[in-house]
Amino acid sequence: MKEIQQDYSQLGERNNYDELLSKIFQLSNDLLQEKQNLQNKSNPDTETLESRSAEPESREQEQHQTEIHDINSQIKETFKIIEQRTIKKIPSAYIPTGFELLDRRIGGWEPGELIVIGSRPSMGKTCLGLSLMRNVAVVHDIACAYFTFETGVQHLTERIIASEAEIDITKLKTGKLTEKEWEKLEVNMRKLLDAKIFLISDPLLSPDNLHSTIERLVREKGVKLVVIDYLQLIIPYRMRRNREQEISTIIRKIKATAKELNIVVLLLSQLNRSVELRSGYKRPMLSDLRESGAIEDDADKVIFLHRPEYYGIMEDEQGNSLQGMAELIIAKNRTGAIDDFPLRFNSNYGKFTQLDIILEALGDIHPEDILDGGAPF
């Protein structure tokens, strides 16, 4: 140690940069060698450097081991699963969306997938996110979590109640309810009381905090579906000049979370203003996603919410009324076809429902039959 201190004191007298840098490395290695009590004096610098490089590598290997699968065993295992599904010995791993036609188009929500749901502001993406979560939690008794970065839990709960009871949310806020509405409220609240829904409101949640919170919800509450409202409000690891790089880092972390925990993540996202500059029905497209590069690449599915009524377009080309109508546009589907279909939207209580004509066309087909490959629509 004294030799090291003497060498250190002599550093100030040296003017040659390369020699100084070499000396610093040598002193650093000597300190590390002394700390680790290495006895071998033959080649201390090389041995110390090897120890330093190997140590983080071994730690990383302990944390993560990449699995390698050969195609032979995978085909046999997959064929067995398909065979069991066919004779319904095991249920489908897909989670029903609650909208039968959407299940028909995409097969339901697949665990491990990241689904981006995009729209312009005021289109109702929060209402859609809540509707999709409600369908899974209330109808299918599957634990869900909803993350919000701009809405308080109290306000979010009021919106959930208004949608479920189909009561104007303004009446909930003012307390001006009729006796009949109170009865509706009490009946429908019972459904929600039994639902496995967890609400998280934190405007300062970072991607790492988001991951750890989701991991805890999965481990402790059995959560299978997570809604994040919305992408552009998530605080990045560090502020960058390039916003697209920030979004890229965030979305890849969220996708890794979905895959690692084998859950469904519905990530709400805003669209840029180019939609409003478009002529005609102003239907969104993939390039309208804000900071769209990473979103387009990493999302397993991209679904747009579009309401022509918002732009004052009240009729379609055939003269059919578009009042109270919404459209879900499947713009990207990594495991299937792209498509679109209509929904009805009630803005008074913020609820999306299927059209009666679609329900009639589907008849008695049950959502589980659709997921298991029932009769085509």
C-alpha positions as CSV (number, residue, x, y, z in Angstrom):
1,M,0.0,0.0,0.0
2,K,2.9,2.4,0.8
3,E,4.3,1.7,-2.7
4,I,1.0,2.7,-4.2
5,Q,0.9,5.9,-2.1
6,Q,4.4,6.8,-3.2
7,D,3.5,6.1,-6.9
8,Y,0.4,8.3,-6.5
9,S,2.5,11.2,-5.1
10,Q,4.8,11.0,-8.1
11,L,1.9,11.3,-10.6
12,G,1.9,15.1,-10.4
13,E,5.5,15.3,-11.5
14,R,4.8,13.4,-14.7
15,N,3.9,15.4,-17.8
16,N,3.5,12.7,-20.4
17,Y,-0.2,11.9,-20.8
18,D,0.2,8.4,-22.0
19,E,2.5,7.5,-19.1
20,L,0.1,9.2,-16.7
21,L,-2.8,7.2,-18.0
22,S,-0.9,4.0,-17.9
23,K,0.1,4.7,-14.3
24,I,-3.5,5.3,-13.3
25,F,-4.6,2.0,-14.7
26,Q,-1.7,0.2,-13.0
27,L,-2.6,1.8,-9.6
28,S,-6.2,0.9,-10.1
29,N,-5.4,-2.7,-10.8
30,D,-3.0,-2.9,-7.8
31,L,-5.7,-1.5,-5.5
32,L,-8.2,-4.0,-6.7
33,Q,-5.7,-6.8,-6.4
34,E,-4.9,-5.9,-2.8
35,K,-8.6,-5.6,-2.0
36,Q,-9.3,-9.1,-3.3
37,N,-6.2,-10.5,-1.4
38,L,-4.8,-12.1,-4.5
39,Q,-1.6,-14.0,-3.7
40,N,-0.4,-14.8,-7.3
41,K,2.3,-12.2,-8.2
42,S,3.2,-13.7,-11.6
43,N,1.1,-11.4,-13.7
44,P,-1.1,-9.4,-11.4
45,D,-2.3,-6.8,-14.0
46,T,-3.6,-9.5,-16.4
47,E,-5.2,-11.6,-13.7
48,T,-6.9,-8.5,-12.2
49,L,-8.3,-7.3,-15.5
50,E,-9.6,-10.8,-16.2
51,S,-11.3,-10.9,-12.8
52,R,-12.8,-7.5,-13.4
53,S,-14.2,-8.4,-16.8
54,A,-15.5,-11.8,-15.8
55,E,-17.2,-10.6,-12.6
56,P,-20.0,-8.5,-14.2
57,E,-20.4,-11.1,-16.9
58,S,-21.0,-13.9,-14.3
59,R,-23.4,-11.7,-12.5
60,E,-25.3,-11.0,-15.7
61,Q,-25.4,-14.7,-16.5
62,E,-26.9,-15.4,-13.0
63,Q,-29.6,-12.8,-13.7
64,H,-30.5,-13.8,-17.2
65,Q,-30.1,-17.1,-19.1
66,T,-31.3,-17.2,-22.7
67,E,-33.3,-20.3,-23.5
68,I,-32.6,-22.2,-26.8
69,H,-35.4,-24.3,-28.3
70,D,-35.0,-26.8,-31.1
71,I,-37.8,-26.9,-33.7
72,N,-38.4,-30.6,-33.3
73,S,-39.5,-30.4,-29.7
74,Q,-41.4,-27.2,-30.2
75,I,-43.5,-28.6,-33.1
76,K,-44.4,-31.7,-31.1
77,E,-45.4,-29.6,-28.0
78,T,-47.3,-27.1,-30.1
79,F,-49.1,-29.8,-32.0
80,K,-50.1,-31.4,-28.7
81,I,-51.5,-28.1,-27.5
82,I,-53.5,-27.5,-30.7
83,E,-54.9,-31.1,-30.4
84,Q,-56.0,-30.5,-26.8
85,R,-57.6,-27.2,-27.8
86,T,-59.5,-28.9,-30.6
87,I,-61.1,-31.4,-28.2
88,K,-61.3,-28.7,-25.6
89,K,-59.3,-30.5,-22.9
90,I,-57.6,-27.2,-22.2
91,P,-59.0,-23.7,-22.5
92,S,-57.6,-21.1,-24.9
93,A,-54.8,-18.9,-23.5
94,Y,-56.4,-15.9,-25.2
95,I,-58.4,-13.4,-23.1
96,P,-61.8,-12.4,-24.5
97,T,-62.0,-8.6,-25.3
98,G,-65.7,-8.4,-24.5
99,F,-66.4,-7.4,-28.1
100,E,-67.2,-10.6,-30.0
101,L,-66.4,-9.2,-33.4
102,L,-63.0,-8.0,-32.2
103,D,-62.4,-11.5,-30.8
104,R,-63.3,-12.9,-34.2
105,R,-60.8,-10.6,-35.9
106,I,-57.8,-10.9,-33.6
107,G,-58.6,-14.0,-31.6
108,G,-58.7,-12.1,-28.3
109,W,-55.9,-10.7,-26.2
110,E,-52.8,-12.9,-26.3
111,P,-50.7,-13.0,-23.1
112,G,-47.2,-11.6,-23.7
113,E,-48.4,-9.1,-26.3
114,L,-48.2,-5.3,-26.4
115,I,-51.3,-3.7,-28.0
116,V,-51.2,0.0,-28.7
117,I,-54.6,1.8,-28.9
118,G,-54.2,5.2,-30.5
119,S,-56.5,8.2,-31.0
120,R,-56.6,12.0,-31.1
121,P,-57.5,13.8,-27.8
122,S,-61.2,13.7,-26.9
123,M,-61.9,10.7,-29.0
124,G,-62.6,8.6,-25.9
125,K,-59.4,6.5,-25.6
126,T,-59.7,6.5,-21.7
127,C,-63.3,5.4,-22.0
128,L,-62.3,2.6,-24.4
129,G,-59.5,1.5,-22.1
130,L,-61.9,1.4,-19.2
131,S,-64.5,-0.5,-21.3
132,L,-62.0,-3.1,-22.4
133,M,-60.7,-3.5,-18.8
134,R,-64.3,-3.8,-17.5
135,N,-65.2,-6.5,-20.1
136,V,-62.2,-8.6,-18.9
137,A,-62.6,-8.1,-15.2
138,V,-66.4,-8.0,-14.7
139,V,-67.6,-10.5,-17.4
140,H,-64.7,-12.9,-17.3
141,D,-63.5,-12.5,-13.7
142,I,-59.9,-11.8,-14.7
143,A,-57.7,-9.5,-12.6
144,C,-56.8,-6.3,-14.3
145,A,-54.9,-3.1,-13.5
146,Y,-55.3,0.4,-14.8
147,F,-52.4,2.9,-14.7
148,T,-53.3,6.6,-15.2
149,F,-50.8,9.5,-15.3
150,E,-53.2,12.5,-15.4
151,T,-56.5,11.4,-13.8
152,G,-57.1,10.9,-10.1
153,V,-58.4,7.5,-8.8
154,Q,-61.6,9.2,-7.5
155,H,-62.5,10.6,-10.9
156,L,-61.5,7.3,-12.6
157,T,-63.8,5.4,-10.3
158,E,-66.7,7.7,-11.0
159,R,-66.2,7.1,-14.7
160,I,-66.2,3.3,-14.2
161,I,-69.4,3.5,-12.1
162,A,-71.2,5.8,-14.6
163,S,-70.3,3.5,-17.5
164,E,-71.4,0.3,-15.6
165,A,-74.7,1.8,-14.3
166,E,-75.3,3.8,-17.5
167,I,-75.9,7.0,-15.6
168,D,-74.8,10.5,-16.8
169,I,-71.5,11.2,-15.1
170,T,-72.5,14.8,-14.5
171,K,-75.3,13.5,-12.2
172,L,-72.8,11.5,-10.2
173,K,-70.6,14.6,-9.8
174,T,-73.5,16.7,-8.7
175,G,-75.4,14.1,-6.7
176,K,-78.7,14.9,-8.6
177,L,-79.9,11.3,-9.0
178,T,-83.5,10.2,-9.3
179,E,-84.8,7.3,-7.2
180,K,-84.6,5.0,-10.3
181,E,-81.0,6.0,-11.0
182,W,-80.1,5.2,-7.3
183,E,-81.5,1.8,-7.8
184,K,-79.5,1.3,-11.0
185,L,-76.4,2.5,-9.2
186,E,-76.8,0.1,-6.3
187,V,-77.5,-2.9,-8.5
188,N,-74.5,-2.3,-10.8
189,M,-72.1,-1.4,-8.0
190,R,-72.4,-4.9,-6.7
191,K,-70.8,-6.2,-10.0
192,L,-67.9,-3.8,-9.5
193,L,-67.4,-4.6,-5.9
194,D,-66.6,-8.2,-6.8
195,A,-64.4,-7.3,-9.8
196,K,-60.6,-7.7,-9.5
197,I,-59.7,-4.2,-10.7
198,F,-56.7,-2.3,-9.4
199,L,-56.3,1.4,-10.1
200,I,-52.9,3.2,-9.9
201,S,-52.6,7.0,-10.3
202,D,-49.0,8.3,-10.3
203,P,-47.9,11.1,-12.6
204,L,-44.2,10.6,-11.7
205,L,-44.0,6.9,-12.5
206,S,-40.9,6.0,-14.4
207,P,-40.5,2.9,-16.7
208,D,-38.6,1.1,-14.0
209,N,-41.2,1.9,-11.3
210,L,-43.9,0.9,-13.8
211,H,-42.3,-2.5,-14.3
212,S,-41.8,-3.2,-10.6
213,T,-45.4,-2.2,-9.8
214,I,-46.8,-4.4,-12.5
215,E,-44.5,-7.2,-11.4
216,R,-45.9,-6.9,-7.9
217,L,-49.5,-6.8,-9.1
218,V,-48.9,-10.0,-11.1
219,R,-47.2,-11.8,-8.2
220,E,-49.6,-10.6,-5.4
221,K,-52.9,-10.0,-7.2
222,G,-52.7,-12.4,-10.2
223,V,-53.2,-9.6,-12.7
224,K,-53.4,-10.8,-16.3
225,L,-54.2,-7.5,-18.2
226,V,-52.8,-4.0,-17.7
227,V,-54.0,-0.8,-19.3
228,I,-51.6,2.1,-19.4
229,D,-53.1,5.6,-20.0
230,Y,-51.1,6.9,-21.8
231,L,-47.6,6.5,-23.4
232,Q,-46.7,10.2,-23.9
233,L,-47.2,10.9,-20.2
234,I,-44.6,8.4,-19.0
235,I,-41.5,10.0,-17.6
236,P,-38.4,8.8,-19.4
237,Y,-35.3,7.5,-17.8
238,R,-33.5,10.6,-18.7
239,M,-34.4,13.6,-20.8
240,R,-33.1,13.4,-24.3
241,R,-33.0,15.9,-27.1
242,N,-34.7,13.3,-29.4
243,R,-38.2,12.6,-28.2
244,E,-38.4,9.6,-30.5
245,Q,-35.5,8.0,-28.7
246,E,-37.2,8.5,-25.3
247,I,-40.4,6.9,-26.6
248,S,-38.4,4.0,-28.1
249,T,-36.7,3.3,-24.8
250,I,-40.0,3.4,-22.9
251,I,-42.1,1.2,-25.3
252,R,-39.4,-1.5,-25.5
253,K,-39.3,-1.6,-21.7
254,I,-43.1,-2.0,-21.6
255,K,-43.0,-4.7,-24.3
256,A,-40.3,-6.6,-22.3
257,T,-42.5,-6.4,-19.2
258,A,-45.5,-7.9,-21.1
259,K,-43.3,-10.7,-22.5
260,E,-41.4,-11.4,-19.2
261,L,-44.6,-11.6,-17.1
262,N,-46.7,-13.2,-19.8
263,I,-49.5,-10.6,-19.5
264,V,-51.5,-8.4,-21.9
265,V,-50.6,-4.8,-21.9
266,L,-52.9,-2.3,-23.6
267,L,-50.9,0.9,-24.1
268,L,-53.0,4.0,-25.0
269,S,-51.3,6.5,-27.2
270,Q,-52.0,9.9,-28.7
271,L,-51.9,10.5,-32.5
272,N,-50.3,13.6,-34.0
273,R,-52.2,16.5,-35.7
274,S,-51.7,15.2,-39.2
275,V,-55.0,13.4,-38.9
276,E,-57.0,16.6,-38.6
277,L,-55.3,18.0,-41.7
278,R,-56.5,15.1,-43.8
279,S,-59.5,15.5,-46.0
280,G,-62.5,13.2,-46.1
281,Y,-63.2,11.0,-43.1
282,K,-59.9,11.7,-41.4
283,R,-59.2,8.0,-40.7
284,P,-55.9,7.5,-38.8
285,M,-53.0,5.5,-40.1
286,L,-49.8,4.1,-38.6
287,S,-47.8,7.2,-39.5
288,D,-50.1,9.3,-37.3
289,L,-48.7,7.8,-34.1
290,R,-46.7,10.4,-32.3
291,E,-43.0,9.6,-32.3
292,S,-44.2,6.6,-34.4
293,G,-41.0,4.7,-35.4
294,A,-40.6,2.5,-32.3
295,I,-44.4,2.2,-31.7
296,E,-44.9,0.8,-35.2
297,D,-42.0,-1.6,-34.9
298,D,-42.5,-2.9,-31.3
299,A,-46.3,-3.1,-31.0
300,D,-47.8,-6.6,-31.7
301,K,-51.1,-4.9,-32.6
302,V,-52.1,-1.3,-33.3
303,I,-55.7,-0.4,-33.0
304,F,-57.1,3.1,-33.7
305,L,-60.2,4.6,-32.2
306,H,-62.0,6.9,-34.7
307,R,-65.2,8.9,-34.3
308,P,-66.2,10.8,-37.5
309,E,-68.8,12.7,-35.4
310,Y,-66.0,14.5,-33.6
311,Y,-65.0,16.2,-36.9
312,G,-68.6,17.1,-37.7
313,I,-69.0,14.2,-40.1
314,M,-72.6,13.0,-39.4
315,E,-73.2,10.7,-42.4
316,D,-71.2,8.1,-44.3
317,E,-71.0,7.9,-48.1
318,Q,-74.2,5.8,-48.1
319,G,-76.1,8.4,-46.1
320,N,-76.1,6.4,-42.9
321,S,-76.1,8.3,-39.6
322,L,-72.7,8.4,-37.8
323,Q,-74.1,10.0,-34.7
324,G,-72.9,8.2,-31.6
325,M,-70.8,5.8,-33.8
326,A,-67.2,4.9,-33.4
327,E,-64.8,2.7,-35.4
328,L,-62.1,0.4,-34.3
329,I,-59.4,0.2,-36.9
330,I,-57.0,-2.7,-36.6
331,A,-54.0,-1.1,-38.4
332,K,-51.4,-3.7,-37.5
333,N,-51.8,-7.3,-36.4
334,R,-48.6,-9.3,-36.2
335,T,-50.6,-12.6,-35.9
336,G,-53.4,-12.0,-38.3
337,A,-55.3,-9.7,-40.7
338,I,-56.1,-6.0,-40.4
339,D,-59.7,-4.9,-40.4
340,D,-62.1,-2.4,-38.9
341,F,-65.6,-2.6,-37.4
342,P,-68.1,-0.2,-35.7
343,L,-69.0,0.3,-32.1
344,R,-71.6,2.5,-30.4
345,F,-70.4,5.3,-28.1
346,N,-72.5,7.0,-25.4
347,S,-70.6,10.1,-24.4
348,N,-72.9,10.9,-21.4
349,Y,-71.6,7.9,-19.4
350,G,-68.5,7.1,-21.5
351,K,-69.3,3.6,-22.6
352,F,-68.5,1.6,-25.8
353,T,-70.9,-1.1,-26.8
354,Q,-71.5,-3.4,-29.8
355,L,-74.2,-2.6,-32.3
356,D,-77.4,-4.6,-32.0
357,I,-77.1,-5.7,-35.6
358,I,-73.7,-7.3,-34.9
359,L,-75.0,-9.1,-31.8
360,E,-78.0,-10.4,-33.9
361,A,-75.6,-11.6,-36.7
362,L,-73.4,-13.4,-34.1
363,G,-76.5,-15.0,-32.6
364,D,-75.8,-17.5,-29.9
365,I,-72.0,-17.7,-30.6
366,H,-70.3,-17.5,-27.2
367,P,-67.0,-15.6,-26.9
368,E,-65.2,-18.8,-25.8
369,D,-66.5,-20.5,-29.0
370,I,-65.0,-17.7,-31.1
371,L,-61.6,-18.1,-29.4
372,D,-61.7,-21.8,-29.8
373,G,-62.4,-21.5,-33.6
374,G,-66.2,-21.5,-33.8
375,A,-68.3,-20.9,-36.9
376,P,-67.0,-18.0,-39.0
377,F,-68.8,-14.7,-39.0
